[in-house]
Amino acid sequence: MKLVIIKYNAGNIQSVLYALERIGMEAIVTDDHATIRAADKVIFPGVGEASTAMNYLKERGLDTVIKNLEQPVLGICLGMQLMCAYSEENDTQCLGIFEEKIKWFQSTQPAIKVPQIGWNNIYDLKTPLFTGIPENSYCYFVHGYYAALGGHTIATTNYIQPYSAALHKNNFYGTQFHPEKSAETGEKILKNFIKM
Amino acid sequence: MLTKRIIPCLDIRDGRTVKGVNFENIRDAGDPVELGAFYAQQGADELVFLDITATVEKRKTLSELVNKIAHHINIPFTVGGGIGSVEDVSVLLQNGADKISVNTAAFKNPKLLPDLAKEFGSQCVVLAIDTKQEADGEWYVYLNGGRLKTETRCIDWAKRAVEAGAGEILLTSMNHDGTKQGFALDITATLASLLPVPVIASGGGGTMSHFVDVFTTGKADAALAASIFHFKEIGIPELKTYLHEKGIAVRL
């Protein structure tokens, strides 16, 4: 099993690597096109800002590489958002794997903070990514932008309104939450992805 | 629904947990990695590791410790204590910390918060404020671990800090810290209502009902405590069950 984590200018790559180690998996962190294409599974993590990340990917040709991958790909947080069509964050055209658009949370009352930081429940779980995960399990989120519900939604979370906690299309999966920081639930989701 | 967070705090000196801990099932109570992993398994929502090591040389062990923690703990954790520069933060994040907390250095150097937010994003920048209510009724900012009083009001510094890039506020009331008489509900509620970022209440939690109070009256987004968890006075599972029964959203 060759597991690759895409290296780019976003945070939390180490966290994903360590989480995989905790469940007994080794991964290579690389931006080498050939190594990414040859992997069995690819993880596209990220904490950061959309336009800076997209520019970095484009400069290195990684945007084309990611879009054309045929093996299972898991985008996490910013990684998932970059796999969508567009992000309101600095008016950024993204990879367009999912048709969904990324919007800023519009808080309806002062008690609701943006970004959302903390543990929230996920429900309406679909696809083998969530095999063995009970409805309303808690996952860890840190984000100010979100993907609305749509045809590719495979998990829902409610913050201000229901939105996509995870997306799926063909070989591409994305989670808005951080499985690498979501205790046993997150570890199970990572294991499910690796089993695909 | 987004849940309220319970955050145990571990004080670290020279790579070891300080303050007595008495968990029978922890083989080495002084090992912060083992204690942190125990809390994570018990249902803690996040952890804070506060380095109180006195000397600069010994602080180098901190990045090694953070790396070890990151390998073993499957929930988010914050590292604080003596952080004063972008370089300090960069090393800690590269070793796997999710967030860092700054205190005195951010107050003394107005560029620190904006620099950190720009470089790493506000989501990983926690501003710790030690505050004390004086005889005039106002809450003032204290620095250097509570040893140095300033003339700045807590509320003014918190507002300024959030504008400068702090993504969360860790608020410790010196009047309440160590008393086990309950959290500082008024200043916590004031900041939580006023600020667009989460407020973590710290200092004074002694009973389970104090946590109910800080999440309802105090409007806190998270509550931090140390000795009540270390001394096993309150177990995290029983605390979370209690909060759930009182209608507070928690991760069970």
Boltz contact constraints between the chains, C-beta under 6 A:
constraints:
  - contact:
      token1: [A, 14]
      token2: [B, 96]
      max_distance: 6.0
  - contact:
      token1: [A, 15]
      token2: [B, 96]
      max_distance: 6.0
  - contact:
      token1: [A, 18]
      token2: [B, 70]
      max_distance: 6.0
  - contact:
      token1: [A, 18]
      token2: [B, 71]
      max_distance: 6.0
  - contact:
      token1: [A, 18]
      token2: [B, 96]
      max_distance: 6.0
  - contact:
      token1: [A, 113]
      token2: [B, 196]
      max_distance: 6.0
  - contact:
      token1: [A, 113]
      token2: [B, 197]
      max_distance: 6.0
  - contact:
      token1: [A, 113]
      token2: [B, 198]
      max_distance: 6.0
  - contact:
      token1: [A, 117]
      token2: [B, 198]
      max_distance: 6.0
  - contact:
      token1: [A, 118]
      token2: [B, 2]
      max_distance: 6.0
  - contact:
      token1: [A, 118]
      token2: [B, 5]
      max_distance: 6.0
  - contact:
      token1: [A, 119]
      token2: [B, 3]
      max_distance: 6.0
  - contact:
      token1: [A, 119]
      token2: [B, 45]
      max_distance: 6.0
  - contact:
      token1: [A, 119]
      token2: [B, 251]
      max_distance: 6.0
  - contact:
      token1: [A, 120]
      token2: [B, 2]
      max_distance: 6.0
  - contact:
      token1: [A, 138]
      token2: [B, 251]
      max_distance: 6.0
  - contact:
      token1: [A, 142]
      token2: [B, 123]
      max_distance: 6.0
  - contact:
      token1: [A, 159]
      token2: [B, 2]
      max_distance: 6.0
  - contact:
      token1: [A, 181]
      token2: [B, 76]
      max_distance: 6.0
  - contact:
      token1: [A, 183]
      token2: [B, 74]
      max_distance: 6.0
  - contact:
      token1: [A, 183]
      token2: [B, 75]
      max_distance: 6.0
